[in-house]
Amino acid sequence: MHFKRNLLSAALASAIALTATGVQAQTATTAADTAPANDATELDTVVVTGIRRGIESAISVKRESTSIVEAVSAEDIGKLPDVSIGESIGRLPGLAAQRVAGRAQVISVRGLSPDFSTTTLNGREMVSTGDNRSVEFDQYPSELVAGVTVYKTPDAGLVGQGLSGTIDMQTVRPLSFDAPVGTVGVRGQRNSLGAAADSSAYGERINASYITQNAARTFGFSIGYSHTTTPIQENQVGLYEPWQAIGDNWRPGVPSGTFYSDGIKALRRTGETKRDGVMATLQFRPSNAWTSTLDLFHSEAEQVDTANQLEVHIGDYNGTNGAIRLDVTNPAINGNNTFTGGTMGNVYPLVRGMYNKREDEINAFGWNNEFTAGQARIIADIGWSRAKRDELNLENNTQLLPSPQQFDTLQLQIRNNGFSQINPGRDYSDPSSLYLTNTIYGSGYGKVPNVVDELRTGKLAASFPAPGFLSWMSDIDVGLNYADREKNKRQPEANINLGPQGNATIASDLQYRPVDLSFAGVGYIPSWNVPAAVARYMTFEPSGDAFPYLVAKAWDVHEKTTTAYARGNIDTEWGNVSVRGNAGVQVQRVDQSSDAIRLSGGGNPQPIHMGKTFTDVLPSMNLAFGFENDQTLRVALAKQVARPRVDQLRASLEVTASDGPDPENGTGLRNSYASGGNPLLDPWRAYAFDISYEKYFGNRAYVAAAYFYKDLQTYIYTQTDPFYDLSAYTPDIPPNASNPGVDVNPIGSYSRPVNGEGGTLQGLELTASLPFDMFSEALQGFGVIASATFNDSNIQIRDPESASSVGAGDIDLPGLSKRVYNLTVYFEKNGFEARVNQRRRSDFIGEIGNFNGNRTLRYVVGENITDAQVSYSFPEGHALSGLSVLLQASNLTDEAYQTYAGTKDRPLEYVEWGRSYLLGVSYKF
């Protein structure tokens, strides 16, 4: 399925132009005038199933919406088109997915990072197990979701909407089904990298759903359950950041001015993720005047993995404090002055075990009541959701002893298009020769992060007919919504120290199978039970305040958001043009605050509380003009906001001072410095314009071209104010013993997130969804869905926290790929279905979690991910009617995940997660 990018773009543009201008054969005008009615009558008698059912349902959602939306619909109960929700959403026009641990977990909408979008479940904003607001979509089983709608333009009645878009996941409504129905499914999974250490290459997915109603259809109930066990298998080579231009004799044997990385590692990560999800919905409709719907959702996941790695510092650090220096011979340096390899002498590799256990739990409850009183419709809705994440991160380090007799010489080749090669001279496969000891990186380190996110919402809304003098308006909606959100993070940490026995090898009863790092030229290294080794040989006492740097990792953020809105729904005609849409306004009042710890001079912890209240008035308009031949032109205008990242709102503050006076500023005072979060941030604000042309062929097909423009008035990023008044905090800084009587300057340098300069973002989206039987009956069953998105922005930001990977200068917007392409080719006939999906995006700046548990940015190489699946469903009347057999393959080309620092010849990570194969059956009854 490889193709040139310009070919897809040209094909989409041609498809839009040709179909919109009626290139396909047309009948006489009188026949054409009657065709829509005849087609509609005929379509009512056709039962559409499988792939086409999902496609046509999604087209219907897009076509009937008054906003610019994209949609994914289940092909059948418990059957979204992809293995995960993230995969399905990532294929929609204007959206792009970033892989985390091989899964499509992070979604960018219209070139903006997940910070700018919000996610709702049945219209209610959801909490997140991450540090911020963005939802990790693999927490939501695809088997329990009936559909997803992505709102690209604002709507005054859409509460909790994002600046780039709003992603609404929907579960089934039992009273929307004509009869009871159920399904069960079982699939086995295998990862192509195979088993390693103590972990299997196999997993499974089990799901069951049932929907029923009483005879009078006044009560409906649905319940669904999903279980998955997914193997974690990963090969990786990573290099230290930053790549820096070294000085003379900094790295003996390497010329001054060469860009150089100080370390490299090769690892095999193994483990598994287990997830269980339950969804239930109860609907009660005693009359047409009242419908009550209760939604319940529960998801819990446990991920356990261990990275067994060989790591070597090549930055002239081997534990001898310069007595024995690094010796580089035969250095290779490319035309960009980047070090690409050589013979590295006097290095001291270590073999590490890095263990991670993460437990996530999400619970959500929602109760919606809709009443009809005369011509008015009243909606009352309450919601609650809570997410909790508990993690345990442990590492222990081993080395050959004694030092320096066990120093090594290795042959290093740094590659930017594959796994770099390390090739050590010594053997690191014998666990009896590797000692838990105070290595050059210590004996170990551990963290115990915990995140709790809780959200309570209440909404009261009413809809009533528009007054007669507003004949162009069908009805008016008004509403009031209140949301109370609190997010807490704690991250105790500590060194993992050797126990009283001192240096020790890890006993055979704690050893797993060796892991093979031959992909990096290393060969086999041991793997072991890291938690058991810590318990037997080491001590670990995590603390949240033992060191100053830990205090900033504990914070509480509280938000109270009140939203009032009024929206007029437009339904009229201008001559032969139908006009649908809405115009309205939202008024948001936000009361945000944070509680954390303030440190002065590295100690004296004091509680700190900061916050602010602000109000935004957000007008919006959506218009959809309907022309003949099923053509629609949509126009949208709006003012938008997006709340700051939660971690940016933390009140954590550290104030320090230099030891003595600065002779250069002439004040005779000690310089003062401060850093932390900023609970006084305003939101991101933007003005938006959208226009979209769409040509439909009933609900069977469409082509579309859309343009969007966003003018961001501000962008939040960390800046340093060199002349900030710190007088409220500097008196708490203790005197310096070496400079008694020297005071601290109350005017100092303050680094924190602030509302900086914004800019513009614009993009063009081309989309086509076409069954080929539109062109020839001989192609019946074949079809294609394709989209191309082109984004551009003049916004430049700086992220000092990520300077080691993306530099200290201006960078592009995180999450922005300038080109995104999606292609699905399918065939469906007589119960047989086959499809191939491809999604690709150009380079972008992605977000990852670093060793410190904080968000950091990295340049990510563009990806080209290809998936495929085939299935067969036995027809009605067959002895196996209701049974389907399915084979799926993900990441068919074993596409690697690559990050780099500034230029691609300075790699940071090269990761392979392998291919995944799933084989299973499902039964519908």
PENOR-V766138 format. One line per field, one symbol per residue. burial: b if it has 9 or more other ideal C-beta (glycine too) atoms within 8 Angstrom, else e. Layout:
burial = ???
This chain:
burial = eeeebeebbebbbebbeebbeeeeeeeeeeebeebeeebbeebeeeeeebbbbbbbbbbbbbbebbbbbbbbbbbbbbbbbbebbbbbbbbbbbbbbbbbebbbbbbbbbbbbbbbbbbbbbebbbbbbeebbbbbbbbbbbbbbebbbbbbbbbbbbbbbbbbbbbbbbbbbbbebeeebbbebbbbbbbbbeebbebebbbbbbbbbbbbbeeebebbbbbbbbbbbbbbbbbbbbbbbbbeebeeebbbbbeeebbbbebbbbbbbbbbbbbbbbbbbbbbbeeeebbbbbbbbbbbbbbbbbbbbbbbbbbbebbeeeeeebbbeebbbeeebbbbbbbbbbbbbbbbbbbbbbbbbbebbbbbbbbbeeebbbbbbbbbbbbbbbbbbbbbbbbeeebbebbbbbbbbbbbeebbbbbbeeebeebeebbbbebbeebbbbbbbbbbbbbbbbbbbbbeebeeeeeebebbbbbbbbbbbbbbbbbbbbebbbbeeeebbbeeebbbebbbbebbbbbbbbbbbbbbbbebbbebebbbbeeeebbbbbbbbbbbbbbbbbbbbbebeeeebebbbbbbbbbbbbbbbbbbbbbbbeeeebebebbeeeebebbbbbbbbbbeebbbbbbbbbbbbbebbbbbbbbbbbbbbeebbbeeeeeebbbbbbebbbbebebbbbbbbbbbbbbbbbbebbbbbbbbbbbbebbbbbbebeebebeebbebbeebeebeebebbbbbbbbbbbebebbbbbbbbbbbbbbbbbeeeebeebbbbbbbbbbebebebbbbebbebbeeeebbbbbbbebbbbbbbbbbeeebbbbbbbbbbeebbbbbeeeebebbbbbbbbbbbbbbbbbbbbeeeeeebebbebbbbbbbebbebbbbbeeebbbbbbbbbbbbbbebbbbbe
